[in-house]
């Protein structure tokens, strides 16, 4: 069977699997959390937060990206668990690999759905943040959301976070697929986030920590700066993601007993 056709069938099967679960709702509700909090805070105390001379959109961007960037790895961990947990919980890996779809196509289908879920949620996150600014401009026009601002920066920032997150996303995907112990992959992920938060305060090689690439990618980037001027951490993320996905796929394809 043609690999493209196998991928199409595999992706359709993956999406069908989540049809009656909370996963699809999570992909929509989770990105709305931080924007909703920002709307409430700025609606109540926006005049105290946005100082004279500040661009309201720039303040919203900062208050959106910083907490979102911190919480995003935990979202990735949960999605990675959901993508593979159904097979682990029902012990259906052997059944899946007896279907008329190659193991490679099965792995690539899962990987593609996982990556698209992350991308989709980040773009929703940017969209909801934009909506917050427009809503505040209607209900609280005195905050200054009618000022000129490049709104695409919100989407650019989220896109860069996505690219810089592929490294640890691949690690979490591989861990959740390899181990039936869901707490193991979750614990390693949380440990990775905590460790990079500690190391980034003084260790000179913290920039190489894969669980911190998304934070380092936007470090020292302001509204007036070129979002894509510094791409080192994004390239490192690509290298880690490519290596981990390749090794994980090779392991699943060659494995005889699942």
Buried (B, 14 or more C-beta within 10 A) or exposed (E): EEEEEBBEBBBEBBBEBBEEEEBEEBBEEBBBBBBEBBBEEBBEEBEEBBEEEEBBBBBBBEBBBEBBBBBBBBBBBBBBBBBBBBBBEEEEBEEBBEBEBBBBBBBBBBBBBBBBBBBBBBBBBBBBBBEBBEBBBEEBEEBBBEEEBEBEBBBBBBBBBBBBBBBBBBBBBBBBBBBBEBEEBBEBBBEBBEBBBEBBEEEEEBBBBBBBBBBBBBEEBEBEEEBEEBBEBBEBBBEBBEEBBEEBBEEBEEEEEE
